[in-house]
C-alpha cells in the first residue's frame, strides 16, 4: 500500500508543477515545447526524484518526449534557483494519456 505524501511533499509537487508550466511557456526556445501541459508532479518522499506527468497532442508525443528528456537538466537547474531545497529532484517526464481522468474522478466524488 502506498503512503500518502506529506503536506511538505504535496506543496513541493505543486511548486514544481507551477514553475515548470511557467518555464515551458516563457523560457523555452523550442516552440514545440510550448504546447506541453504539465498535469501533475509526484516527487519521491526523499525529494531525490520527481515524476512529471504531461499531456500533448498524440501526434506530437513522439517529437516532444525526447525534447523534454534533453531539456530536463535545464528545467532542474532553473528549479534549483526557485525552490529553496538542499537538492533539486531529478525530473522524469511521463506522458499522461488521460489528462481529464483526475477531473472526472473529482466530479464523481463531488456527486457522492
C-alpha distances in whole Angstrom, upper triangle without the diagonal:
4,6,10,12,15,19,20,18,18,22,22,21,23,26,25,25,28,30,29,31,34,34,34,36,39,39,38,41,40,41,38,35,36,35,32,29,26,24,21,20,16,17,15,15,18,20,21,20,19,19,22,21,25,27,31,33,32,36,35,32,33,35,33,30,32,34,31,30,33,33,30,32,34,31,30,33,34,30,31,34,33,30,30,28,29,27,27,23,24,24,23,24,22,24,22,24,23,24,25,21,20,24,23,20,22,25,23,21,25,27,25
4,7,9,12,15,17,14,15,18,19,17,19,22,21,22,25,26,26,27,30,31,30,33,35,35,35,38,37,37,35,32,33,32,28,26,23,21,17,16,13,13,12,11,15,16,17,17,16,15,18,18,22,24,28,31,30,33,33,29,31,33,30,28,30,31,28,27,30,30,27,29,31,28,26,29,30,27,28,31,29,26,27,24,25,24,23,20,21,21,19,21,19,21,20,22,21,22,23,20,18,22,22,19,20,23,22,21,24,26,24
4,6,9,12,14,12,12,16,17,15,18,21,20,21,24,25,25,27,30,30,30,33,35,35,35,38,38,38,36,33,34,33,29,27,23,21,18,16,13,13,11,9,13,15,17,16,16,16,19,19,23,26,29,32,32,35,34,31,33,35,32,29,31,32,29,28,31,30,27,29,31,27,26,29,29,26,26,29,27,24,24,22,23,22,22,19,21,21,20,22,21,23,22,24,23,23,24,21,19,22,23,20,20,24,23,21,23,26,24
4,6,9,11,10,9,13,14,13,15,18,18,18,21,23,23,24,27,28,28,31,33,33,33,37,36,36,35,31,32,31,27,25,21,19,15,14,11,12,11,10,13,14,17,16,15,16,18,18,22,24,28,31,31,35,33,30,33,34,31,29,31,31,28,28,31,30,26,28,29,26,25,28,28,24,25,27,25,22,23,21,22,22,21,19,21,20,20,21,21,23,21,23,22,21,22,19,17,20,21,18,17,21,21,18,21,24,22
4,7,8,6,6,10,11,10,12,15,15,16,18,20,20,22,24,25,26,28,30,30,30,34,34,34,33,29,29,29,26,23,19,17,14,12,9,9,8,7,10,11,14,14,13,14,16,17,20,23,27,30,30,34,32,29,31,32,29,27,29,29,25,25,28,27,23,25,26,23,21,24,24,20,21,24,22,18,19,17,19,18,17,15,18,18,18,19,19,22,20,23,22,21,22,20,17,20,22,19,19,22,23,20,22,25,25
4,5,5,6,9,10,11,13,14,15,17,19,20,21,23,25,26,27,29,30,30,31,35,35,36,34,31,31,31,28,25,21,20,16,14,12,11,10,8,11,11,15,15,14,16,18,19,23,26,29,33,33,36,35,32,34,35,32,29,31,31,28,27,30,28,25,26,27,24,22,24,24,20,21,23,21,17,17,16,18,18,17,16,19,19,20,22,22,25,23,26,25,24,24,23,20,22,24,22,20,24,25,22,23,27,26
4,6,5,6,9,10,11,12,14,15,17,18,20,21,23,24,26,27,29,29,30,34,34,35,34,30,30,30,27,24,20,19,16,14,13,12,13,11,13,13,17,17,16,17,18,20,23,25,29,32,33,37,35,32,35,35,32,30,32,32,28,28,31,28,25,26,27,23,22,24,23,19,20,22,19,16,16,15,18,18,18,17,20,20,22,23,23,25,24,27,26,24,24,23,19,21,24,21,20,23,24,22,22,26,25
4,5,5,6,9,10,11,12,14,15,16,18,20,21,22,24,26,27,27,28,32,33,33,33,29,29,29,26,24,20,19,16,13,12,10,11,9,11,10,14,15,14,16,17,19,22,25,29,32,33,36,34,32,34,34,30,29,30,30,26,26,28,26,23,24,24,21,19,21,20,16,17,18,16,13,12,11,14,15,14,14,17,18,20,22,23,25,24,28,27,24,25,24,21,23,26,24,22,26,27,25,25,29,29
4,5,5,6,9,10,10,12,14,15,16,18,20,21,22,24,25,25,26,30,30,31,30,26,27,27,23,21,17,16,13,10,8,7,8,7,9,8,11,12,10,13,14,16,19,22,26,29,30,33,31,28,31,31,27,25,27,27,23,23,25,23,20,21,22,19,17,19,19,15,16,18,16,12,13,12,14,13,13,11,15,15,16,18,19,21,21,24,24,22,23,22,19,21,24,22,21,25,26,24,25,28,28
4,5,5,6,9,10,11,12,14,15,17,19,20,21,23,24,25,26,29,30,30,29,25,25,25,22,19,15,14,11,9,8,8,10,10,12,11,14,14,12,13,13,15,17,20,24,27,28,32,30,27,30,30,27,25,27,27,23,23,26,24,21,22,23,19,18,21,20,16,17,19,17,14,15,14,17,17,15,14,16,16,17,18,18,20,19,22,21,19,20,19,16,18,21,19,17,21,22,20,21,25,25
4,5,5,6,9,10,11,12,14,16,17,18,20,22,23,23,24,28,29,29,29,25,24,25,22,19,16,15,12,10,11,10,13,12,14,12,15,15,13,15,15,16,19,21,25,28,30,33,30,28,31,31,27,26,28,27,23,24,26,24,21,22,22,18,17,19,18,14,16,17,14,11,12,12,16,16,14,14,17,17,18,19,20,22,21,24,23,21,22,21,18,20,23,21,19,23,25,23,23,27,27
4,5,5,6,8,10,10,12,14,15,16,18,20,21,21,22,26,26,27,27,23,23,24,20,18,15,15,12,9,9,8,10,11,12,9,12,12,10,12,12,15,17,20,23,27,29,31,29,26,29,29,25,24,25,24,20,21,23,20,17,18,18,15,14,16,15,11,12,14,11,8,10,10,13,12,11,10,13,13,16,17,18,20,20,24,23,21,22,22,19,21,24,23,22,25,27,25,26,29,30
4,6,5,6,9,10,11,12,14,15,16,18,20,20,21,25,25,25,24,21,21,21,18,15,11,11,8,5,6,6,10,11,12,10,12,11,8,10,9,11,14,17,20,24,25,28,25,23,26,26,22,21,23,22,18,19,21,19,16,18,18,14,14,16,15,12,14,16,13,11,13,13,15,14,12,10,13,12,13,14,15,17,16,20,19,17,19,18,16,18,21,20,19,22,24,22,23,27,27
4,5,5,6,9,10,11,12,14,15,17,18,19,20,24,24,24,24,20,19,20,17,14,11,10,8,7,9,10,13,14,16,13,16,14,12,12,11,12,14,17,20,23,25,28,25,24,26,26,22,22,24,23,19,20,23,20,18,19,19,15,15,17,16,12,15,16,13,11,14,14,18,17,14,13,16,14,16,16,17,18,17,20,19,16,18,18,15,16,20,19,18,21,23,22,22,25,26
4,5,5,6,9,10,11,12,14,16,16,17,18,22,23,23,23,20,19,20,17,15,12,13,11,9,11,11,14,15,16,13,15,14,12,14,12,14,15,18,21,25,27,29,26,25,27,27,23,22,24,22,19,20,22,19,16,17,17,13,13,15,13,9,12,12,9,8,11,12,15,15,12,12,15,14,16,16,18,20,19,23,22,19,21,21,19,20,23,23,21,24,27,25,25,29,30
4,6,5,6,9,10,10,12,14,15,15,16,20,20,21,21,17,17,18,15,13,10,11,9,7,9,9,13,14,15,11,13,12,9,10,9,12,13,16,19,22,24,26,23,22,24,23,19,19,20,19,15,16,18,15,13,14,14,10,10,12,10,7,10,12,9,8,11,12,15,13,10,10,11,10,12,13,15,17,17,21,21,18,20,21,18,20,23,23,22,25,27,26,27,30,31
4,6,5,6,9,10,11,12,14,15,15,19,19,19,19,15,15,15,12,10,7,8,7,6,9,10,14,16,17,14,16,14,10,10,8,9,10,13,15,19,21,23,21,19,22,21,18,17,19,18,14,16,18,15,13,16,15,11,12,15,13,10,13,15,12,12,15,15,18,17,13,12,14,11,13,12,13,14,14,18,17,14,17,17,15,17,20,20,19,22,24,24,24,28,29
4,6,5,6,9,10,11,12,13,15,19,19,19,19,16,14,15,13,11,8,10,10,10,13,14,18,19,20,17,19,17,14,14,11,13,13,15,17,20,23,25,22,21,24,23,19,20,22,20,16,19,20,17,15,17,16,12,13,15,13,10,14,14,11,11,15,16,19,18,15,15,16,14,16,15,17,17,17,20,20,16,18,20,17,18,22,22,20,23,26,25,25,28,30
4,5,5,6,9,10,10,11,13,16,17,18,18,15,14,15,13,12,10,12,12,11,14,14,18,20,20,16,18,16,14,14,12,14,14,16,18,21,24,26,22,21,24,23,19,19,20,18,15,17,18,14,13,14,13,9,11,12,9,7,11,11,8,9,13,14,17,16,13,13,15,13,15,15,17,18,19,22,22,19,21,22,20,21,25,25,24,26,29,29,29,32,34
4,5,5,6,8,10,10,10,14,15,15,15,11,11,13,10,9,7,10,10,10,13,14,17,20,20,16,17,15,12,12,9,11,10,13,15,18,20,22,19,18,20,19,15,15,17,14,11,14,15,11,10,12,11,7,9,11,9,8,12,13,11,12,15,16,19,17,13,13,13,11,13,11,14,15,16,19,20,17,19,21,19,20,24,24,24,26,29,28,29,32,34
4,6,5,6,9,10,11,14,14,14,14,10,9,10,8,7,6,9,11,11,15,16,20,22,23,19,20,18,15,14,11,12,10,12,13,16,19,21,18,17,20,19,15,16,18,15,13,16,17,14,13,16,14,10,13,15,12,11,15,15,13,15,18,19,22,20,17,16,17,14,15,13,15,15,15,18,18,15,17,19,18,19,22,23,22,24,27,27,27,30,32
4,6,5,6,8,9,13,14,14,15,12,10,12,11,10,10,13,14,14,18,18,22,24,25,21,22,20,17,17,14,15,14,15,16,19,22,23,20,20,23,21,17,18,20,17,15,18,18,14,14,16,13,11,13,14,11,11,14,14,12,14,17,19,22,21,17,18,18,16,18,16,18,19,19,22,22,19,21,23,22,22,25,26,25,27,30,30,30,33,35
4,6,5,5,6,10,12,12,13,10,9,12,11,11,11,14,15,15,18,18,22,24,24,20,21,19,16,17,14,15,14,16,16,19,22,23,19,19,21,19,15,16,17,14,12,15,15,11,11,13,10,7,11,11,8,9,13,12,11,14,17,18,21,19,16,16,16,14,16,15,17,18,19,22,23,20,23,25,23,24,27,28,28,30,32,32,33,36,38
4,6,6,6,9,9,9,10,6,5,8,7,8,9,13,14,15,18,19,22,25,25,22,22,19,17,16,13,14,11,13,12,15,18,19,15,15,18,15,12,13,15,12,10,13,13,10,11,13,11,9,12,14,11,12,16,16,15,17,20,21,24,22,18,18,17,14,15,13,15,15,17,19,20,18,20,23,22,22,26,27,26,28,31,31,32,35,37
4,6,7,9,10,9,10,8,5,8,9,9,11,14,16,17,21,22,25,28,28,25,25,23,20,19,16,16,14,14,13,16,19,20,17,17,20,17,14,16,18,15,13,17,17,14,15,17,14,12,16,17,14,15,18,18,16,19,22,24,26,25,21,21,21,18,19,17,18,18,19,21,21,18,21,23,23,23,26,28,27,28,31,32,32,34,37
4,6,8,11,10,13,10,8,11,12,13,14,17,19,19,23,23,27,29,29,25,26,24,22,22,18,19,17,18,17,20,23,23,20,20,22,20,17,19,20,16,15,18,18,14,16,17,13,12,16,16,12,14,17,16,15,18,21,23,26,24,21,21,21,19,21,19,21,21,22,24,25,22,24,27,26,26,29,31,30,31,35,35,35,37,40
4,6,9,10,12,10,9,13,13,14,15,19,20,19,23,23,26,29,28,24,24,22,21,21,18,19,17,19,18,21,23,23,20,20,22,19,16,18,18,14,13,16,15,11,13,14,10,10,13,13,10,12,15,14,14,17,20,22,24,22,19,20,19,17,19,18,21,21,23,25,26,24,26,29,28,28,31,33,32,34,37,37,37,40,42
4,6,7,9,7,7,11,11,13,14,18,19,19,22,23,26,29,28,25,24,22,20,20,17,18,16,17,16,18,20,20,17,17,18,15,13,15,14,11,11,13,12,9,12,13,9,9,13,13,11,14,17,16,16,19,22,23,25,23,19,20,19,16,18,16,19,19,21,23,25,22,25,28,27,28,31,32,32,34,36,37,37,40,42
4,6,9,8,9,12,13,16,17,21,23,23,26,26,29,32,32,28,27,25,23,23,20,21,18,19,17,19,21,20,17,18,19,15,13,16,15,11,12,15,13,11,14,15,12,13,16,16,14,17,20,19,20,22,26,27,28,26,23,23,21,19,20,19,21,21,23,25,27,25,28,30,30,31,34,35,35,37,39,40,40,43,45
4,5,6,7,10,11,15,16,20,22,22,25,26,29,32,32,28,27,25,23,22,19,19,17,17,15,16,18,17,13,15,15,12,10,13,12,9,10,13,12,10,14,15,13,13,17,18,16,19,21,22,22,24,28,28,30,27,24,23,21,19,19,17,19,18,21,23,25,23,26,28,29,29,32,34,34,35,38,39,39,42,44
4,5,5,8,10,13,16,19,21,22,26,27,30,33,33,30,29,26,24,23,19,19,16,15,13,14,16,15,12,14,15,12,10,14,14,11,12,16,15,13,16,18,16,16,19,20,19,20,24,24,23,25,29,30,32,29,26,25,24,21,21,18,20,18,20,21,23,21,24,27,27,28,30,32,32,33,36,37,38,40,42
4,6,6,8,12,14,17,20,21,24,25,28,32,32,29,28,25,23,21,17,17,14,13,10,11,13,12,8,10,11,8,7,10,11,9,10,13,13,12,15,18,16,16,19,21,19,21,24,24,24,26,30,30,32,29,25,24,22,19,18,15,17,15,17,18,20,19,22,24,25,26,28,30,31,32,34,35,36,38,40
4,5,5,9,11,14,17,17,21,22,25,28,29,25,25,22,19,17,14,14,11,11,9,11,14,13,10,10,12,9,7,9,11,8,8,11,12,10,12,15,13,12,16,17,16,17,20,21,21,22,26,26,28,25,22,21,19,16,15,13,14,13,15,17,19,17,20,23,23,24,26,28,28,30,32,33,34,36,38
4,5,8,11,14,17,18,21,23,26,29,30,26,26,23,21,19,16,15,12,11,10,12,15,15,12,13,15,13,10,13,14,11,11,15,15,13,15,17,15,14,17,19,17,18,21,21,20,22,26,27,29,27,23,22,21,18,18,15,16,15,16,18,19,17,20,22,22,23,25,27,27,28,31,32,32,35,37
4,6,10,13,16,18,21,23,26,30,31,27,27,24,21,19,15,14,10,9,6,8,12,12,9,11,13,12,9,12,15,12,12,16,16,15,16,19,18,16,19,21,19,20,24,24,23,24,28,29,31,29,25,24,22,19,18,15,15,13,14,15,16,14,17,20,20,20,23,25,25,26,29,30,30,32,35
4,7,9,12,14,17,19,23,26,27,24,24,20,17,15,11,10,7,6,5,8,11,12,9,9,12,11,8,10,13,11,9,13,15,13,14,17,16,14,17,19,17,17,21,22,21,22,25,26,28,25,22,20,19,15,15,11,12,10,11,13,14,12,15,17,18,18,21,23,23,24,27,28,28,31,33
4,6,9,12,15,18,21,24,25,22,23,20,16,14,10,9,5,5,6,10,12,15,12,12,15,15,11,12,16,14,12,15,17,15,15,18,17,15,17,20,18,17,21,22,20,20,24,24,27,25,21,20,19,15,15,12,12,10,10,12,12,9,12,14,14,15,18,19,19,21,23,24,25,27,29
4,6,8,11,14,17,20,22,19,19,16,13,11,7,6,4,6,9,13,15,17,15,13,16,16,13,13,16,14,11,14,17,14,13,17,16,13,15,18,16,15,18,20,18,18,21,21,24,22,18,16,16,12,12,9,10,9,9,12,12,9,12,14,13,14,17,18,18,20,23,23,24,26,28
4,7,10,14,17,19,22,19,20,17,13,11,8,6,5,7,10,13,15,18,16,15,18,19,15,15,18,18,14,17,20,18,16,20,19,16,18,21,19,17,21,22,20,19,23,22,25,23,20,18,18,14,13,11,10,10,8,10,10,7,9,10,9,11,14,14,14,17,19,19,20,23,25
4,7,10,13,16,18,15,17,14,10,8,6,5,7,10,13,17,18,21,19,17,20,20,17,16,19,19,15,17,20,18,16,19,19,15,16,19,18,16,19,21,18,17,20,20,22,20,17,15,15,12,12,10,10,11,9,12,12,9,11,12,10,12,15,15,15,17,19,19,20,23,24
4,6,10,12,14,12,13,10,7,6,5,6,9,12,16,19,20,23,21,18,21,21,18,16,19,18,14,15,18,17,14,16,17,13,13,17,16,13,16,18,16,14,17,16,19,17,14,11,12,9,10,9,10,12,11,15,15,13,15,15,13,16,18,17,17,21,22,22,23,26,27
4,7,9,12,9,11,9,5,5,7,8,12,15,19,22,22,25,23,20,23,24,20,18,20,20,17,17,20,19,15,18,19,16,15,18,18,15,17,20,18,15,18,16,18,16,13,10,11,10,10,11,11,13,13,16,16,15,17,16,14,17,19,18,18,22,23,22,23,26,27
4,6,8,6,8,6,4,6,8,11,14,18,21,25,25,28,26,23,25,25,22,19,21,21,17,17,20,18,15,16,18,15,13,16,17,13,14,18,16,13,15,13,14,12,10,7,9,9,10,12,13,16,16,20,20,19,21,20,18,21,23,21,21,25,26,25,26,30,30
4,5,5,6,6,6,8,11,14,17,21,24,28,28,30,28,25,26,27,24,21,23,23,20,19,21,21,17,18,20,17,15,18,19,16,16,20,19,16,17,14,15,12,11,8,10,11,11,14,15,18,18,22,22,21,23,22,20,23,25,23,24,27,28,26,28,31,31
4,5,8,9,9,12,15,17,21,24,27,31,31,34,32,29,30,31,28,25,26,27,23,22,25,24,20,21,23,20,18,20,21,18,18,21,20,16,16,13,14,13,13,11,13,14,15,18,18,22,21,25,25,24,26,24,22,25,27,24,24,28,29,27,29,32,31
4,6,8,10,13,16,19,22,26,29,32,33,35,33,30,31,32,28,26,26,27,23,22,24,23,19,19,22,19,16,18,20,17,16,19,19,15,15,11,11,10,11,9,11,14,15,18,20,23,24,27,27,26,28,27,25,28,30,28,28,32,32,30,32,35,35
4,6,7,11,13,16,19,23,26,30,30,32,30,27,28,29,25,23,24,23,20,19,21,20,16,16,18,16,13,15,16,13,12,16,15,12,12,9,10,8,7,5,8,10,13,15,17,21,21,25,25,24,26,25,23,26,29,27,27,30,31,30,31,35,34
4,7,11,13,17,20,23,26,30,30,32,29,26,27,27,24,21,22,22,19,17,19,18,14,14,17,15,12,14,16,13,13,16,16,14,14,11,10,7,7,5,6,9,11,15,17,20,22,25,26,25,28,27,25,28,31,29,29,33,34,32,34,37,37
4,7,10,13,16,20,22,26,26,28,25,22,23,24,21,18,18,19,15,14,16,16,12,13,15,13,10,14,15,13,13,17,17,14,16,13,13,10,8,4,4,6,8,11,13,17,18,21,23,22,25,24,22,25,28,26,27,30,31,30,32,35,35
4,6,10,13,16,19,23,23,25,23,20,21,22,19,16,17,17,14,13,16,15,11,13,15,12,10,14,15,12,13,17,16,14,16,14,15,12,9,6,6,5,6,9,10,14,15,18,19,18,21,20,19,22,24,23,23,27,28,27,29,32,32
4,6,10,13,16,20,19,22,20,17,18,19,16,14,15,16,12,12,15,15,11,14,16,13,12,16,17,14,16,19,18,17,19,17,19,16,13,9,9,6,5,6,7,10,11,15,16,15,18,17,16,19,21,21,21,25,26,25,27,30,30
4,6,10,13,17,17,20,17,15,17,17,14,12,14,14,10,11,14,13,10,13,14,11,12,15,15,13,16,18,17,16,19,18,20,17,14,11,10,7,6,5,6,8,9,13,14,13,16,16,15,18,20,20,20,23,25,25,26,29,30
4,7,10,14,14,17,15,13,15,16,13,11,14,15,11,13,16,15,13,17,17,14,15,19,18,16,19,22,20,19,22,21,23,21,17,15,14,10,8,6,5,6,6,9,10,9,12,12,12,15,17,17,18,20,22,22,24,26,28
4,7,10,11,14,12,10,13,14,10,10,13,13,10,12,15,14,13,17,17,14,16,19,18,17,20,22,21,20,24,23,26,23,19,17,16,12,10,7,6,5,5,9,10,8,12,13,13,15,17,18,19,21,23,23,25,27,29
4,7,8,11,10,8,12,13,10,10,14,14,12,14,17,16,16,20,20,17,19,22,21,20,24,25,24,24,27,27,29,27,23,21,19,16,14,10,9,6,5,7,8,6,10,12,13,14,16,18,19,20,22,23,25,27,28
4,6,8,7,6,10,10,8,10,13,13,12,15,17,16,17,20,20,18,21,23,22,22,25,27,25,26,30,29,32,29,25,23,21,18,16,12,11,8,8,9,11,9,12,15,16,17,19,21,22,23,25,26,27,29,31
4,5,5,6,10,10,10,12,15,15,15,17,19,19,20,24,23,21,24,27,26,26,29,30,29,30,33,33,35,33,29,27,25,21,19,15,14,10,11,10,11,11,14,16,18,18,20,22,23,24,26,28,29,30,32
4,5,5,8,10,10,11,14,15,15,17,19,20,21,24,24,23,25,28,27,27,30,32,31,31,35,34,36,33,30,27,25,21,19,15,13,10,10,8,11,12,15,16,19,20,20,22,24,25,26,28,30,31,33
4,6,7,8,10,11,14,14,16,18,19,20,21,25,25,24,26,29,28,29,32,33,33,33,37,36,38,35,31,29,27,23,21,17,16,12,14,12,15,15,18,20,23,23,24,26,28,28,30,32,33,34,37
4,6,5,6,9,11,11,12,15,16,16,18,21,21,20,23,25,25,25,28,30,29,30,34,33,35,32,28,26,24,20,18,15,14,11,13,13,15,15,18,20,22,23,24,26,28,29,31,32,34,35,37
4,5,5,6,9,10,10,12,14,15,16,20,20,19,21,24,24,24,27,29,28,28,32,31,33,30,26,24,21,18,15,12,11,8,10,10,13,14,17,19,20,22,23,25,26,28,29,31,32,34,36
4,6,6,7,9,11,12,13,15,16,20,20,20,22,25,25,25,28,30,30,30,34,33,34,30,27,25,22,19,16,13,12,10,13,13,17,17,21,22,24,25,26,28,30,31,32,34,36,37,39
4,6,6,7,9,11,12,13,15,18,18,18,21,23,23,24,27,28,28,29,32,32,33,30,26,24,22,18,16,13,14,12,15,15,19,19,22,24,25,27,28,30,31,33,34,36,37,39,41
4,6,5,6,9,10,10,12,15,15,15,17,20,20,20,23,25,25,25,29,28,30,27,23,21,19,15,14,10,11,10,13,14,17,16,20,22,23,24,26,27,29,30,32,33,35,36,38
4,5,5,6,9,10,11,14,15,14,16,19,19,20,22,24,24,25,28,27,28,25,21,19,16,13,11,8,8,8,11,13,16,16,20,21,22,24,26,27,28,30,31,32,34,36,38
4,5,5,6,9,10,13,14,14,16,18,19,20,22,24,25,25,28,27,28,24,21,19,16,13,11,10,11,11,15,17,20,20,24,25,26,28,29,30,32,34,35,36,38,40,41
4,5,5,6,9,11,11,12,14,16,16,18,20,22,22,23,27,26,27,24,20,19,16,13,12,10,12,13,16,18,21,20,24,25,26,27,30,31,32,34,35,36,38,40,41
4,5,5,6,9,10,9,11,14,14,15,17,19,19,20,23,23,24,21,17,15,13,10,9,7,10,11,14,16,19,18,21,23,23,25,27,28,29,31,33,33,35,37,39
4,5,5,8,10,10,11,14,15,15,17,20,20,21,24,22,23,19,16,14,11,9,7,7,10,12,15,18,21,20,24,24,25,27,29,29,30,33,34,35,36,39,40
4,6,7,8,10,11,13,14,16,17,19,20,21,24,23,23,20,17,16,13,11,11,10,14,15,19,21,24,23,27,28,28,30,32,33,34,36,38,38,40,42,43
4,5,5,6,9,10,11,12,14,16,17,18,21,21,21,18,15,14,12,10,11,10,14,15,18,21,23,22,26,27,27,29,31,32,32,34,37,37,38,41,42
4,5,5,6,9,10,10,12,15,15,16,19,18,18,15,12,11,8,6,8,8,12,14,17,20,23,21,25,25,25,27,30,30,30,33,35,35,36,39,40
4,5,5,6,9,10,11,13,15,15,18,16,17,13,11,11,8,8,10,12,16,18,21,24,26,25,28,29,28,30,33,33,33,36,38,38,39,42,43
4,5,5,6,9,10,11,13,14,17,17,18,15,12,13,11,10,13,13,17,19,22,25,27,25,28,29,28,30,33,33,33,36,38,38,39,42,43
4,6,5,6,9,10,11,12,15,15,16,14,10,10,10,8,11,11,15,17,19,22,24,22,25,26,25,27,30,30,30,32,35,34,35,38,40
4,5,5,6,9,10,10,13,12,13,10,7,7,7,7,10,12,16,18,20,24,25,23,27,27,26,28,31,31,30,33,35,35,36,39,40
4,5,5,7,9,10,12,12,13,11,8,10,10,11,14,16,19,22,24,27,29,27,30,31,29,31,34,34,34,36,39,38,39,42,43
4,5,5,7,9,12,12,14,13,10,12,12,12,15,16,20,22,23,27,28,25,28,29,28,29,33,33,32,35,37,36,37,40,42
4,5,5,6,9,10,12,10,7,9,10,10,14,15,18,20,22,25,26,24,26,27,25,27,30,30,29,32,34,33,34,37,39
4,6,5,7,7,9,8,5,9,11,12,16,17,21,23,25,28,29,27,30,30,28,30,33,33,32,35,37,36,37,40,41
4,6,8,9,11,11,9,12,14,15,19,20,23,26,27,31,31,29,31,32,30,31,35,35,33,36,39,38,38,41,43
4,6,9,12,12,10,13,15,15,19,20,23,25,25,29,29,26,29,30,27,28,32,32,30,33,36,34,35,38,39
4,6,9,9,8,10,13,14,17,19,22,24,25,28,29,26,28,29,26,27,31,30,29,32,34,33,33,37,37
4,7,9,9,12,15,17,20,22,25,27,28,32,32,29,31,31,29,30,34,33,31,34,36,35,35,39,39
4,5,6,9,13,15,18,20,23,26,27,31,31,29,31,31,28,30,33,32,31,34,36,34,35,39,39
4,7,10,13,16,19,22,25,28,29,33,33,31,34,33,31,33,36,35,34,37,39,37,38,42,42
4,6,9,12,15,18,21,25,26,30,31,29,32,31,29,32,35,33,33,36,38,36,37,41,41
4,7,9,13,15,18,21,23,27,28,26,28,28,26,29,32,31,30,34,35,34,35,39,39
4,6,9,12,15,18,20,24,25,23,26,26,24,27,29,28,28,31,33,32,33,36,37
4,7,10,13,17,19,22,24,23,26,26,24,27,30,29,29,32,34,33,35,38,38
4,6,10,13,15,19,20,19,22,22,21,24,27,26,27,30,31,31,32,35,36
4,6,10,12,16,18,17,21,20,20,23,25,25,26,29,30,30,31,34,35
4,7,9,13,15,14,18,18,18,21,23,23,24,26,28,28,30,32,33
4,6,9,12,12,15,15,16,19,20,20,22,24,25,26,28,30,31
4,6,9,9,13,13,15,17,18,19,21,23,24,25,27,29,30
4,6,6,10,10,11,13,15,15,17,19,20,21,23,25,26
4,6,9,9,12,14,14,15,18,19,20,21,23,25,26
4,6,6,8,10,10,12,14,15,16,18,20,21,22
4,6,7,8,10,11,13,14,16,17,19,20,22
4,6,5,6,9,10,11,12,14,15,17,19
4,5,5,6,9,10,11,12,14,16,17
4,5,5,6,9,10,11,12,14,16
4,5,5,6,9,10,10,12,15
4,5,5,6,9,10,11,13
4,5,5,6,9,10,11
4,5,5,6,9,10
4,5,5,6,9
4,5,5,7
4,5,5
4,6
4
